[in-house]
Amino acid sequence: MPGDIPALVTLIAEDELGSGRDGIENAADLLAYEQAFEAIDRDRAHVLLAAESDSAVVGTLQLSFLPGLARRGSWRAQIETVRVAAVLRGQGLGSLMIRWAVDEATERGCSLVQLTSDKQRPDAHRFYEGLGFRATHEGMKLRLH
């Protein structure tokens, strides 16, 4: 829900990598997040999960569905921006969220689920490997601004 945006952004900015690139410092920042939320919310190819406990947002991930010509025209699911509140890490919430995403991808007929994880996050890599993900490709990014 749009009212969850500040809590979601706080989760995203809570870690060492997100703290340097995310956060709401002014009205323009909030507007940018609101516009992104609206675009995600109106497009069925994207799902933004907000996990709650006692009415507080404690986890999030974005799941996007991508068509492709490879693999005989199959769809793939892309998991992005996985975050769990620091006080709840190691208690299974992250695993539940990823399993939900995999189940959703399966239900939508995807042939695979993929994600990227920054090379500076070895704990996250172990977490994903423990859920069956394998580092089969080398990812690359080109920062535009």
Order of alpha helices (4+ residues) and beta strands (2+ residues): alpha-alpha-beta-beta-alpha-beta-alpha-beta-alpha
